[in-house]
Amino acid sequence: GVIDVYKESHPDLYSSTFRMPSECFDRILHLVSPYITKQDTTFRQVIPAEQRLAVTLVFLATEDSIGLIAKFFRLVCLAVYVLCIAINHCFHGNILPLSLF
């Protein structure tokens, strides 16, 4: 996907944007994907889980408003909210090991 291209072509920028190495992003994506993956319909194509997570992490890592970030990524604010709930569900009471960072 788009995030993989970004990860490979700009690894330093990737880490500073998401505030974590790609391995940590991939681990979080693996854990939250079952909660946020949607199916395409005849009316719309879904936003991939990878892009949903990327937008949410940019929102959480910056001081930008959710409206600005959502508009830039063409994503509705509700998707970011749902993903935050999924992250909380997956990591509630757990801390990622520092070795991932």
KOLKOL-360101 format. One record per residue (C-alpha): residue number from 0; residue in three letters; chain; x, y, z. Coordinates in pm, whole numbers. Layout:
REM KOLKOL-360101
<mardo = NUM	dogu = ALA	tornu = A	x = X	y = Y	z = Z>;
...
REM end
This chain:
REM KOLKOL-360101
<mardo = 0	dogu = GLY	tornu = A	x = 0	y = 0	z = 0>;
<mardo = 1	dogu = VAL	tornu = A	x = 84	y = 367	z = 9>;
<mardo = 2	dogu = ILE	tornu = A	x = 228	y = 340	z = 360>;
<mardo = 3	dogu = ASP	tornu = A	x = 468	y = 64	z = 250>;
<mardo = 4	dogu = VAL	tornu = A	x = 599	y = 281	z = -34>;
<mardo = 5	dogu = TYR	tornu = A	x = 646	y = 569	z = 210>;
<mardo = 6	dogu = LYS	tornu = A	x = 816	y = 335	z = 458>;
<mardo = 7	dogu = GLU	tornu = A	x = 1065	y = 209	z = 198>;
<mardo = 8	dogu = SER	tornu = A	x = 1140	y = 537	z = 23>;
<mardo = 9	dogu = HIS	tornu = A	x = 1162	y = 764	z = 331>;
<mardo = 10	dogu = PRO	tornu = A	x = 1242	y = 556	z = 643>;
<mardo = 11	dogu = ASP	tornu = A	x = 1363	y = 853	z = 851>;
<mardo = 12	dogu = LEU	tornu = A	x = 1061	y = 1064	z = 762>;
<mardo = 13	dogu = TYR	tornu = A	x = 837	y = 764	z = 829>;
<mardo = 14	dogu = SER	tornu = A	x = 972	y = 724	z = 1183>;
<mardo = 15	dogu = SER	tornu = A	x = 938	y = 1093	z = 1262>;
<mardo = 16	dogu = THR	tornu = A	x = 585	y = 1110	z = 1120>;
<mardo = 17	dogu = PHE	tornu = A	x = 449	y = 811	z = 1311>;
<mardo = 18	dogu = ARG	tornu = A	x = 681	y = 844	z = 1612>;
<mardo = 19	dogu = MET	tornu = A	x = 766	y = 473	z = 1593>;
<mardo = 20	dogu = PRO	tornu = A	x = 961	y = 229	z = 1377>;
<mardo = 21	dogu = SER	tornu = A	x = 782	y = 40	z = 1103>;
<mardo = 22	dogu = GLU	tornu = A	x = 796	y = -286	z = 1302>;
<mardo = 23	dogu = CYS	tornu = A	x = 588	y = -130	z = 1578>;
<mardo = 24	dogu = PHE	tornu = A	x = 338	y = 12	z = 1325>;
<mardo = 25	dogu = ASP	tornu = A	x = 306	y = -334	z = 1168>;
<mardo = 26	dogu = ARG	tornu = A	x = 251	y = -495	z = 1510>;
<mardo = 27	dogu = ILE	tornu = A	x = -23	y = -249	z = 1602>;
<mardo = 28	dogu = LEU	tornu = A	x = -182	y = -292	z = 1258>;
<mardo = 29	dogu = HIS	tornu = A	x = -183	y = -668	z = 1304>;
<mardo = 30	dogu = LEU	tornu = A	x = -357	y = -635	z = 1641>;
<mardo = 31	dogu = VAL	tornu = A	x = -623	y = -379	z = 1545>;
<mardo = 32	dogu = SER	tornu = A	x = -700	y = -498	z = 1190>;
<mardo = 33	dogu = PRO	tornu = A	x = -972	y = -745	z = 1296>;
<mardo = 34	dogu = TYR	tornu = A	x = -1158	y = -457	z = 1464>;
<mardo = 35	dogu = ILE	tornu = A	x = -1129	y = -198	z = 1188>;
<mardo = 36	dogu = THR	tornu = A	x = -1127	y = -389	z = 859>;
<mardo = 37	dogu = LYS	tornu = A	x = -1438	y = -322	z = 652>;
<mardo = 38	dogu = GLN	tornu = A	x = -1577	y = -469	z = 331>;
<mardo = 39	dogu = ASP	tornu = A	x = -1625	y = -285	z = 0>;
<mardo = 40	dogu = THR	tornu = A	x = -1985	y = -225	z = -104>;
<mardo = 41	dogu = THR	tornu = A	x = -2138	y = -142	z = -439>;
<mardo = 42	dogu = PHE	tornu = A	x = -2159	y = 220	z = -324>;
<mardo = 43	dogu = ARG	tornu = A	x = -1809	y = 277	z = -189>;
<mardo = 44	dogu = GLN	tornu = A	x = -1463	y = 134	z = -153>;
<mardo = 45	dogu = VAL	tornu = A	x = -1332	y = 100	z = 200>;
<mardo = 46	dogu = ILE	tornu = A	x = -1034	y = 283	z = 337>;
<mardo = 47	dogu = PRO	tornu = A	x = -767	y = 20	z = 408>;
<mardo = 48	dogu = ALA	tornu = A	x = -690	y = -57	z = 773>;
<mardo = 49	dogu = GLU	tornu = A	x = -330	y = 50	z = 714>;
<mardo = 50	dogu = GLN	tornu = A	x = -440	y = 397	z = 605>;
<mardo = 51	dogu = ARG	tornu = A	x = -689	y = 425	z = 892>;
<mardo = 52	dogu = LEU	tornu = A	x = -411	y = 346	z = 1140>;
<mardo = 53	dogu = ALA	tornu = A	x = -170	y = 589	z = 974>;
<mardo = 54	dogu = VAL	tornu = A	x = -419	y = 875	z = 995>;
<mardo = 55	dogu = THR	tornu = A	x = -499	y = 797	z = 1358>;
<mardo = 56	dogu = LEU	tornu = A	x = -131	y = 785	z = 1455>;
<mardo = 57	dogu = VAL	tornu = A	x = -64	y = 1116	z = 1280>;
<mardo = 58	dogu = PHE	tornu = A	x = -357	y = 1266	z = 1471>;
<mardo = 59	dogu = LEU	tornu = A	x = -234	y = 1130	z = 1804>;
<mardo = 60	dogu = ALA	tornu = A	x = 129	y = 1234	z = 1738>;
<mardo = 61	dogu = THR	tornu = A	x = 63	y = 1591	z = 1625>;
<mardo = 62	dogu = GLU	tornu = A	x = -125	y = 1895	z = 1740>;
<mardo = 63	dogu = ASP	tornu = A	x = -320	y = 1914	z = 1415>;
<mardo = 64	dogu = SER	tornu = A	x = -696	y = 1909	z = 1437>;
<mardo = 65	dogu = ILE	tornu = A	x = -879	y = 1591	z = 1344>;
<mardo = 66	dogu = GLY	tornu = A	x = -1073	y = 1783	z = 1080>;
<mardo = 67	dogu = LEU	tornu = A	x = -754	y = 1896	z = 905>;
<mardo = 68	dogu = ILE	tornu = A	x = -598	y = 1551	z = 914>;
<mardo = 69	dogu = ALA	tornu = A	x = -918	y = 1379	z = 804>;
<mardo = 70	dogu = LYS	tornu = A	x = -959	y = 1623	z = 514>;
<mardo = 71	dogu = PHE	tornu = A	x = -597	y = 1572	z = 407>;
<mardo = 72	dogu = PHE	tornu = A	x = -635	y = 1193	z = 409>;
<mardo = 73	dogu = ARG	tornu = A	x = -998	y = 1201	z = 285>;
<mardo = 74	dogu = LEU	tornu = A	x = -1112	y = 1016	z = 592>;
<mardo = 75	dogu = VAL	tornu = A	x = -1405	y = 1087	z = 817>;
<mardo = 76	dogu = CYS	tornu = A	x = -1343	y = 1172	z = 1181>;
<mardo = 77	dogu = LEU	tornu = A	x = -1556	y = 878	z = 1294>;
<mardo = 78	dogu = ALA	tornu = A	x = -1302	y = 635	z = 1146>;
<mardo = 79	dogu = VAL	tornu = A	x = -1029	y = 783	z = 1367>;
<mardo = 80	dogu = TYR	tornu = A	x = -1256	y = 759	z = 1672>;
<mardo = 81	dogu = VAL	tornu = A	x = -1337	y = 394	z = 1598>;
<mardo = 82	dogu = LEU	tornu = A	x = -970	y = 313	z = 1557>;
<mardo = 83	dogu = CYS	tornu = A	x = -884	y = 477	z = 1890>;
<mardo = 84	dogu = ILE	tornu = A	x = -1143	y = 252	z = 2053>;
<mardo = 85	dogu = ALA	tornu = A	x = -986	y = -52	z = 1882>;
<mardo = 86	dogu = ILE	tornu = A	x = -637	y = 47	z = 2000>;
<mardo = 87	dogu = ASN	tornu = A	x = -767	y = 89	z = 2353>;
<mardo = 88	dogu = HIS	tornu = A	x = -935	y = -251	z = 2334>;
<mardo = 89	dogu = CYS	tornu = A	x = -619	y = -424	z = 2208>;
<mardo = 90	dogu = PHE	tornu = A	x = -377	y = -257	z = 2446>;
<mardo = 91	dogu = HIS	tornu = A	x = -588	y = -196	z = 2756>;
<mardo = 92	dogu = GLY	tornu = A	x = -360	y = -279	z = 3046>;
<mardo = 93	dogu = ASN	tornu = A	x = -67	y = -369	z = 2819>;
<mardo = 94	dogu = ILE	tornu = A	x = 244	y = -172	z = 2743>;
<mardo = 95	dogu = LEU	tornu = A	x = 448	y = -229	z = 2429>;
<mardo = 96	dogu = PRO	tornu = A	x = 807	y = -328	z = 2505>;
<mardo = 97	dogu = LEU	tornu = A	x = 1060	y = -51	z = 2453>;
<mardo = 98	dogu = SER	tornu = A	x = 1251	y = -284	z = 2223>;
<mardo = 99	dogu = LEU	tornu = A	x = 987	y = -210	z = 1957>;
<mardo = 100	dogu = PHE	tornu = A	x = 1081	y = 158	z = 1970>;
REM end
